[in-house]
Amino acid sequence: MRQYETGFVLSPALSEEETTQFIQQMAEIVANKKGHMVKQDVWGKRRLAYPIKRFQEGFYVFFTYEGGGDVSAELERRFKQSDAVMRFMTVLKDARDLAGRKKKKKGADANAPAPAEAKEEK
């Protein structure tokens, strides 16, 4: 399976309940299309670089998931139908980058000092 990252910006006019419900619905689409959610990153309200639909802020959400192309196509179809989504973007993660990051994490953990050693240095 391929790994994708989809980022979308929701309208700040939505209530907390509506925002949470929308994010949950989109996560369910990934599961319904036989995808696997790797990470769900909710940044919250952030200032936009430029006004979109006369809003200065947006609610940022990022999904990292594994699945076929039909998962991302369905998400994007739903985003286009919803007035709540101001912008969205899907990126196919490169398998070579993913393998390299796993190796770097293992190596970085071995070089990191233990918590007790870090306190003694202060």
C-alpha positions as CSV (number, residue, x, y, z in Angstrom):
1,M,0.0,0.0,0.0
2,R,1.1,3.5,-0.6
3,Q,1.3,6.2,2.0
4,Y,-0.4,9.6,1.5
5,E,-0.6,12.8,3.5
6,T,-3.7,14.9,3.1
7,G,-3.9,18.4,4.6
8,F,-7.0,20.5,4.7
9,V,-8.1,23.8,6.1
10,L,-11.6,24.1,7.6
11,S,-13.6,27.3,8.0
12,P,-13.2,29.0,11.4
13,A,-16.9,29.7,11.4
14,L,-17.6,26.1,12.3
15,S,-18.3,25.3,16.0
16,E,-16.0,22.9,17.8
17,E,-18.6,20.1,17.6
18,E,-19.0,20.6,13.9
19,T,-15.3,20.6,13.3
20,T,-14.7,17.4,15.4
21,Q,-17.6,15.7,13.7
22,F,-16.3,16.6,10.2
23,I,-12.8,15.4,11.0
24,Q,-14.2,12.1,12.4
25,Q,-16.3,11.6,9.2
26,M,-13.2,12.1,7.0
27,A,-11.2,9.6,9.2
28,E,-14.1,7.1,8.8
29,I,-13.8,7.4,5.0
30,V,-10.2,6.2,5.2
31,A,-11.3,3.1,7.2
32,N,-14.3,2.4,4.9
33,K,-12.1,2.4,1.9
34,K,-9.8,-0.2,3.5
35,G,-7.1,2.3,4.3
36,H,-5.0,2.5,7.5
37,M,-4.8,5.8,9.4
38,V,-1.1,6.2,10.4
39,K,-1.4,9.6,12.1
40,Q,-4.0,12.3,12.5
41,D,-2.5,15.7,13.3
42,V,-4.9,18.5,14.3
43,W,-3.1,21.9,14.5
44,G,-6.1,23.9,15.3
45,K,-6.8,27.5,14.3
46,R,-3.9,29.3,12.7
47,R,-3.5,32.5,10.8
48,L,-3.7,32.2,7.0
49,A,-0.9,33.5,4.8
50,Y,-3.6,35.4,2.8
51,P,-7.4,35.8,3.1
52,I,-9.5,32.9,1.8
53,K,-13.2,33.5,1.5
54,R,-12.7,36.6,3.6
55,F,-11.3,34.6,6.5
56,Q,-8.0,35.5,8.1
57,E,-7.8,32.2,10.1
58,G,-8.4,28.5,9.3
59,F,-8.5,25.2,11.2
60,Y,-5.6,23.0,10.0
61,V,-5.8,19.2,9.9
62,F,-3.4,16.6,8.5
63,F,-4.0,12.9,7.8
64,T,-1.3,10.5,7.1
65,Y,-2.7,7.2,5.9
66,E,-1.9,4.1,3.9
67,G,-4.2,2.8,1.1
68,G,-5.0,2.9,-2.5
69,G,-5.6,5.9,-4.7
70,D,-9.4,5.5,-4.2
71,V,-9.0,6.7,-0.6
72,S,-7.5,10.0,-1.5
73,A,-9.9,10.4,-4.5
74,E,-12.9,9.9,-2.2
75,L,-11.6,12.3,0.4
76,E,-11.0,15.0,-2.2
77,R,-14.5,14.4,-3.7
78,R,-16.0,15.0,-0.2
79,F,-13.8,18.1,0.3
80,K,-15.1,19.6,-3.0
81,Q,-18.7,19.0,-1.9
82,S,-18.3,20.6,1.5
83,D,-18.4,24.4,2.0
84,A,-16.5,23.9,5.3
85,V,-13.3,23.0,3.5
86,M,-11.4,26.1,2.3
87,R,-8.3,24.4,0.9
88,F,-6.9,20.8,0.7
89,M,-3.9,19.0,-0.7
90,T,-2.9,15.4,-1.0
91,V,0.7,14.3,-1.3
92,L,2.0,10.8,-2.1
93,K,4.8,10.0,0.3
94,D,8.0,8.6,-1.3
95,A,8.8,5.1,0.0
96,R,12.5,5.9,-0.1
97,D,12.0,8.8,2.3
98,L,10.1,6.7,4.7
99,A,12.8,4.0,4.9
100,G,15.5,6.6,5.4
101,R,13.6,8.3,8.3
102,K,13.2,5.0,10.1
103,K,16.9,4.3,10.0
104,K,17.7,7.9,11.2
105,K,15.3,7.6,14.1
106,K,17.0,4.3,15.3
107,G,20.4,5.9,15.0
108,A,19.4,9.2,16.7
109,D,17.9,7.3,19.7
110,A,21.2,5.5,20.3
111,N,23.2,8.8,20.4
112,A,20.8,10.6,22.7
113,P,22.0,11.0,26.3
114,A,20.0,9.3,29.0
115,P,17.7,11.6,31.0
116,A,19.8,11.2,34.2
117,E,22.9,12.3,32.3
118,A,21.2,15.4,30.9
119,K,20.3,16.6,34.4
120,E,23.8,16.1,35.7
121,E,25.2,18.4,32.9
122,K,23.1,21.3,34.1
